[in-house]
Amino acid sequence: MSILRRLTLGTAIATSAAFAVTGTATAAADPVGPAQSGFYPALAYSLAHPTALPPGMNDWSCRPSAAHPNPVVLVQGTWSSRYDSFAALAPALAQQGFCVFGENLGDSDAAASQIPGVYLTGPVKDSARELGQEVDRVLAVTGARKVDLVGWSQGGIVARGYLKFFGGADAADPAADKVAHVVTMGATNHGTTLSGLATLAKVFGINPALPSTMGQAAVDQEIGSTYLAELNAGGDTLPGVDYTVIGSRYDEVSTPYQRTFLTAGAGATVHNVTLQDGCPIDLSDHIQLPYSPRVIGLTEKALGANVSVPCTLRTPIG
């Protein structure tokens, strides 16, 4: 039985028990869920509360400060929600004084999207267009000139797609860019193997042998896909944007992990970071990357926070 199915069964049993005791279903939970220290507890919560927000996200009264002038927009990973992707990172960034935003992008008619809390299944280019709409709203409400983007897994190529195809960056006039910094973690920047996608599919209870169940997003992330060829044509970067690219030697989904790294073109800066360099005891795999204290510290630092980057023992289960 997959992890997802076990978690879904547990949620169903808990709800049935509550009904038996009270005669009514439990009341809807607060849309803001608790902070989490690992992906699997966050996934369990997201199954029961598929529209949940992580703490610190989407406070529309937040206004950027002089210390952190750019709102941060978080972009979730394949088949994930904004909650199970960022139930550690969003509150950490908010605590540092950042305005943090995120939506559940990429819903589609794929079979995977029928599972509560499963998003980012549609064509990556469509999700990049959605991200552009979200960025425009954030800029309009906060009054900021630019945002910073943080993407996990597919979220990294959604962010880069927005830069290239939907006005996030202006190659002819970098001063007009809407994005200052991009941070990716385990992003499928140059594609991943079919075995990597199959590994991720099994976490969510999705049959990797049936492409129709996985959604177009999976196809778009394969090495050699049409989307990636278009995205990377002419170079990995756009002028005026600072990129921090985090990869893990233990990533079994975005494989081989070195394919996540970018090459800087004219007018851009790239910081490629292998998570275990300087911290061999952080064994975080793909699923746990956004929950690694080291990844969180690297992200905060890349966005301008005055923090030290920790090195703590982490395993693939958190």
N, C-alpha and C positions, 0 to 999 in steps of 0.2 A: 504493500500500500504506500502511495506517495506521501511525502510530508504534508502536502496541501490537503489531501483527502483525510489524513489523520486529524489535522487541525480542524477541517470542516466538520467531521464527525463529532469531535469534541465540542464544538460550538453548538451543534444541533442538540446534543445530549444535554448540555447546560441549559439551553433555552427550554427544552421539554420539561426538565426538572423544575424550573421556575414556574412554568405553566401549571404543573401538577400541584405545587404548593399553594400558589396564589390564585389559581383559576384564571389568570390573565397573563399575557406575555409581558416580559420585562419592559420597562419604559425605555424609550430611545435614549442612548447614551449621549453625553455632551459631545458636540462635534469635534472638540479638541481632546485628543487622546493623551495619554501619559508619555513622558520621555522613555526611551528604551535604550538598552545597552547592547542589543544584538538583533540581527535580522529576524530570526525565527519567532521570538515573542512579538515583534512588530507585525509580522505577517499574520499571526494568529489574531491579533487585535484588528487588523485591517479586514480580515474575512468577516468578522462580526460587525464592523463599522466601516463599510467600504468607502464612505465619503469623509472619513475622519481627517482632521488636520493635526500635524505634529505641533507641539507647543512652540509658540513664537512665530508661526507662519501666518501670513495674511492679516496682520494688524494694519488695517487701512488708515488708521490715525497716525501711524509711524511716519516721521519725516526724517530724511537723511541729515546727518550731522556733518560738521566740518571735518571731523576725524574719519567718517565713513560716508562720503558724499554719494556713493552709488548704491541704490537698492540691490539686493541679491535675489536673483530668480533661480530657483532650484528646479532641475529637470530630472524626473525619475527614470528608472531603468525599465527594460523590457518586461512586460507582464506584471509590473509593479505599480504601486500607488504612491502618491506624494507622502503618505504616512509611513508605509513600511520601508520606503527608501530613505527617509530623512528624519526619523523619530529621534535620532541623536544629533545630527548636524544642525537642523533648524533651531532647536533650543540653544545649542552652543553658540551659533552665530548671533542669535538675538541677545544672548547674555553679553556678548562682546559689543553690543550697541548697533548692530546692523539691522536694517529693515529687510525682512525676509518674506519672500512670496513664492507661491507655487500652485499649480493646478494639475489635475489629472488629465493629461493629454493623451491623444491617440486612441480614443475609443473607436471600435469598428464593429462590423458584423461577423468577425471571425469567431469561431466557437470558443476560443480562449476568453474572449471579452464577455461571455455570458457568465463567467465565474465572478462573483462579487469581489470587488477590490482589484481586479486584473485590468490593467490599462496598457497603453502604448503598444497596441497590436497592429494598428493601421499603417499605411505607407509612411515611411519616415519623413518624406517631403511634406505630407499633409500635417504631420505633427509639428514640423518646423514652421509651417504657416500659422498654426494655432499658437505656437510660442510667440511669434511676432505680434499677434493680437494681444497676448498677455503682457508682453513688454510695453506695448503702446499704452495699455491701461495703467500699468505701474508708473510709467513716466508721467502720464497726465495727472494722476492722483497725487503723486509725491512731489511733482515739480522738478524732479531730477533731470539732468541732461543725458546721463548714461546709466546703464545698469551693468552689473557683473553677472555672469552666468556660471552655474556649477551643474555639471551633468554627470550622472553615474551611468555606466554601461551605454545603452543606446542613447541615453540623455546627452552624451557628449556629441554624437553625430547629429542629433536634433538641433543642439545649440549651434554647431558649425553650419548646418544647413540653413538656419535662420540668418546667420552672418552672410552667407554667400548668395542665397536665393531670394531673401525677403527683406532686405534693407537693413539688416543688423550692422553691416559694415559697408563703407563706401570706398572702394579701391581707388577711385579718382580723387576723393577728398576725405582722407582719414579723419579730419577734424569734425566731420559730420557723422562719424560712427555713433551708433546707439549703444555700443558695448565697449567697455574698457578692458575687462579681464574675463578670461574663460578658464575655468578649472575643470578638468575631467578626471575621472577615476575609473579605471578599467574600461575605457571607452573603446568601441569597436571602430576605431578611426580608419583602419585599413582592412577591415573585415575580420571575421572569425571563421574557424573551421566548422563543418557540420557537427563534429563531435562536441565542440563547445556549445553550440546551440542545443544539442540534445541533452547535454548535462543540465543546462538551465531549465529546459522544458520539464524534466523529471521533477525538479523542485516544486513546480507549480501543478503537477499532475496532468501535464499536457502531452499528448502522444506525438513524439517527434517524427514518427513514420507517416503522419498525415499532415502535409503542409497546410491544408485548408484549416486545420484546427489552430495552427500557430499564428496565422496572420501574415500579412505582407511584410510587416516589420522584420520578421525572421529572415525572409528572403533577401530583403534589402541589406542585411548585415553580413551576408555570406561573402567570403573573399571573391572578388571579381564581379560583384553585383553591378547592375546598371546604375543604381543610386550612388554607390561609392565611387564608381568611375567618374561620374559627373561631379561629385563633391570634391574629389581630389585633383581633378584636371586643372593644370596650371599652378599647382602647388598646394601645400597643406594649410597655409595661413593667409590672413588678409592684413594689409598695412594698418598700423595704429592699435592693434590688439595684442595684449600680453597673455600668453598661454602657459598654464601649468598643467602638466600631463603626468598623472600618477598611475603607475602599473605595479602589479605584484607578481613575483616569481611563482606564486602559488595560485594564480588565476587559472581556473580550469574551464572558464566559459569564454572569455576573450582570449583566444589562443591562436598562435603563440603570443605570449603577453607583450613581446617587443613590438608587435604590430600596432599597439596603441600609441607609440611615440610619434611625434610630429617633427618635421624639418622646417625651420624658420625661413620664410621668404623675406623679401625686401620690406622694411618698415615694421616688421613684427618681431617679437621676442618669444622664445620658447624655452621652458624649463622642464626637461624630461626627468622624472624622478622615479627610480625603482625603490619601492617602499622599504625593502630589506637593506638597502645601502645605508650603513650607519646604525641599523637596528635589525639584526638577524633574528631576533626573537619575536618579531611581529610576523606571524604566519598567516595573516588574513588572506582568505581566498576572495574570489569575485563577489560572492554574496555578502561577505562581512566588510568589504572595503569601506562603505560609508559609516560603519560603526567602529572602525579602528581609531583610537584616540590620536594616533600618529597622523592618519589621513586627515582627521578633523583639524589638528594643529597645522598641518601643511596647507590646508585650505584657508584657514584663518590668516595665516601668515601671507599667503599669496594675495589675499584681498586687502592687506594692509594693516592687519591687527598686530599689535606689539605683544607677541606671545612667544614662549619657548615651545619647541616641538617635542613632545614626549616620546619616549621609547618604552613600551610596555609589552609584556608577554600577551600575545593574542593567538588564538587557534581558529581553525575554520568554523568552529561552533560558537565563537564569541569569546 
